[in-house]
Amino acid sequence: MGKLLWIILIFLVIGGFIIKSSLDTDFSQPDDRKSFAQEFFSWLGQVFTSTKKTVGYAIDQDWLPETNQTNKTFQVFEK
């Protein structure tokens, strides 16, 4: 569980750095901090929405192997 937490944290830091670089953010300015926060949380919302859609799609898939049940014969043993 610890490794997953680190991976998520590194992912968020890299995403934040990319947003900071693309906005040319100066964190000493309140307006820049506000625009960074808006962009970061907007991006975070997109990440969660995409993750939700991907997991939902994966859950809806039939993961069991297909078997041909019509060719099998079953015998019932009675006592």
ZIQUIMO-V645383 format. One record per residue. N is the residue number from 1. SS is DSSP state (H for helix, E for strand, C for the rest). PHI is phi in whole degrees, 0 to 359 (999 if undefined). Layout:
# ZIQUIMO-V645383
N & SS & PHI
N & SS & PHI
This chain:
# ZIQUIMO-V645383
1 & C & 999
2 & H & 295
3 & H & 294
4 & H & 297
5 & H & 299
6 & H & 295
7 & H & 297
8 & H & 296
9 & H & 297
10 & H & 296
11 & H & 301
12 & H & 293
13 & H & 294
14 & H & 297
15 & H & 300
16 & H & 297
17 & H & 295
18 & H & 296
19 & H & 296
20 & H & 301
21 & H & 293
22 & H & 288
23 & H & 271
24 & C & 51
25 & C & 281
26 & C & 248
27 & C & 290
28 & C & 280
29 & C & 262
30 & H & 300
31 & H & 294
32 & H & 293
33 & H & 297
34 & H & 294
35 & H & 293
36 & H & 298
37 & H & 298
38 & H & 297
39 & H & 294
40 & H & 296
41 & H & 287
42 & H & 295
43 & H & 297
44 & H & 299
45 & H & 297
46 & H & 295
47 & H & 297
48 & H & 294
49 & H & 295
50 & H & 295
51 & H & 296
52 & H & 299
53 & H & 295
54 & H & 294
55 & H & 294
56 & H & 299
57 & H & 296
58 & H & 295
59 & H & 294
60 & H & 286
61 & C & 283
62 & C & 271
63 & C & 267
64 & C & 276
65 & C & 291
66 & C & 282
67 & C & 232
68 & C & 264
69 & H & 284
70 & H & 287
71 & H & 272
72 & C & 269
73 & C & 250
74 & C & 243
75 & C & 248
76 & C & 256
77 & C & 258
78 & C & 253
79 & C & 274
